[in-house]
Amino acid sequence: MKYDPAKHHRRSIRLRGYDYSLAGAYFITICTWQRECLFGQIINGEMQLSHWGEIVNSHWQNLPKFHPNLELDEFVIMPNHLHSIIVLINNNSVGAGLADMSERKQITSRQNPPFPVPQKQQNCKNLPEILRGFKTFSARRINQMRRNCGVPVWQRNYYEHIIRNDESLQHIRQYIINNPLTWELDQLHPNSPSKW
C-alpha cells in the first residue's frame, strides 16, 4: 500500500511546542500491544513478574546507565503496562561538577521535587528517544525469547504527563504504588468496560 498523507498520518499526543529534552519530571504510561497481559499477574495485590516482565524490569532499571541525564523515581510493571516517573536532570555543568551535583540533589531528591528546571540538555537524548530505545530493545529481547521476530510487544505511542508541582508528584507516586492493589478496577484491566 502506498503512503497517503491524508490517510496515514499519526496525530501527536505530545504537548505542542514543548521541548522534551528539558530537565523535569514526567509521568509515563506505556501499554503492551493490544493490551495483552505479557508481564505477569497480580496475586493478592502484588505484581508477580513473568520472564517477559523480568526483561522489562531489567531494561527499565538499566536506563540510567545509558542516559546520564535520567533518573528513575517510582515505577510499577503491571500485566499489560508500565507506569513510571522519569526525571531528566541538568548535567550540563562544566568543570569539576560540584555545582552540578548540588543542583542535581536539589532537582531530584524526594524532599525537593524536580520542578521547574527549564534548561535544555546538550548531547542527551530527549524523552521520546529514550522511550523509543527502551521499547525497541526490550521488545527485541522478549521476541528473541518468544521466538517471534517482529511481533509487536508495545503500542506505538505512550501517555506522558509533565509533572509541575509537588502535590501532583505525590499524587502520582501514590497512584503508582497503589496500582497493583486496584488492578481489578483499572481501566487497563482486560475486563474493564472503559478504555482510554
N, C-alpha and C positions, 0 to 999 in steps of 0.2 A: 504494500500500500504506500503510495506516495504521500509525503508530508504536505498537509494542507494547514497553513497557519490559522485559518478560520475555524477549523475543527479540532486541530491537535495542539491546542495551547493549554498551558497549565497556569492558572492564576496563583500568584504567590500569596501565601498567608503571612509572610513576614511583614513587619511594620515598615511601610514605605518610607524611604529616605533614612532609615536608621542604620548606623554603622555597627554591624555585629562583630567587629573586632575591638570595640570599646570595652574597657575594664568594667566589670559589674557582675551582678548575679542574675542567673537565668533559670527559670523552671522549665524543664524539658519533659515531654512525654513522647516516647517512641513506641509504636504498635507493631505487632507482627503482621505479616501478610494475611489478609482476610481474618484477622484476629484469632488465628489458630493458637491454641494453648500448647506451645512448644517447650516452655521453660520450666515446667514443674507443676505443682499443685499446692493449694492451700489446705493444710491439715491443722485443725484446732487453732486457727487464726495465725499460723506461721507458714511462711513460704518454704517449701521443700523443693530445691532446685533439681532439675533433671540434668543429664550430661550436657545438653544444649544450654540450659540455664547456667551451668558452671562455666561454659565457654563465654557466654555473655558477661558474666560476673568478672571473669579474668580479664577480658578485653576492656571492660569499663574501668576496672581498678588500675589498669596499666596506662590509661590515657595520660595522666600527668607525667609519665616517663618520656612520652613523645612530644608533649606540649608543655614547655616550661612556664607558659602563661596561664595554665589551667589548674584549678584545684577543685576537688570534688567535695561537696557538702553531703547532706542526706541523700540517699537513693534507695530504691527498692526495685527488685526484679519481680514482676508478677507473672502469672502463667502466660499472658499474651501481650505484655507491655512492660515498659521500664519508665519509672518516674525518677527524676533527679534534679538537684540543684547544682548547677555548674557555676563556678566563679572564675571569670577571666581577670587576671591581675595585671597590674602595670609593672613590667620588668624592663623598662627602657632606660633605667639609670646607667650613667657612665661612671667608671671609677671603681672604687673598692666595694661598692654595693651596700654601704652602711645605710645610706638614705633609702635605698630600695627596700632593704629588709624592714626598716621601721615603717615604711609606707605599706609594705606587704602585710605586716602584722595588723596594722590599723584596718586595712581593707578586708582581710579575710577572717579575723577572729570572730568567734560566735558572740563575744561581748560587743564588738564594734563591727556590725554587718557591712557588707560591700556596697554602699551607695553614697551619693552618686560619684563616680570617678570617670568623667568623660575624657579619657586620654586614649589616644589611638596607639595600638600596639604596632611595633615595627618588627618585621621578619617573624611574625607569629601568625598562625592560621586563625581565621575567624570562626565563629560558632558553626555556620553551615559546613565549612570544610572539615572541621573536627568531627562533626556528627556523620558526615558522608563517609569519612575514612573509617570511623568506628563501625558503621553499618556494613560497609564493604568487607572489611577484614573479618568481622565476627560471622557474617553470612557465609563467606568463603570457607571458614573453618567448620562451621556447622554442616554445610553441604558436603565437605570432604568426609565428615563422619557419617552423614546420611547416604553417601554415595549418590548424590543428586546434584550434579553440577548445574548451575544456572537457575535453580528453582528459587523463587523469591522467599526470603526469610522475613524481611521488614517491609512495611508500607513505604511508598515512595517519599512521603513527607513526614513531618513531625510537628507536634504542637510545642510552642515556646511562649513564655511569658517573661517579660523583663520585670524583675523584682525591684521595686522602687523605694521601699521603706522597711523598717524593722518589723512593723506589725504584719505586713504581707509575708515577710521572710518566716516569721514564727508560725503563722497560719499554714504556710505551705510545708514547712518542716513537719508539723503535726499531721497534716494530711498524708504525707509520705509515710510517716511512722505507722499511722493507723490503717493504711491501705489494705494490708492483709486481713485485718480484723473485719473490715467492711466489704470484703470481696463479693459476697452474695448480693449486695446491693449496688455494686459498682456498675456504672454504665458500660464498661468494657467487658463485663462478665458475658460469656457466650449466651446465657439465657436471659439477658437483660432486654426488655422491650424498647428501651431508649437507646439511641445511637447518636453520637455527636460527630 
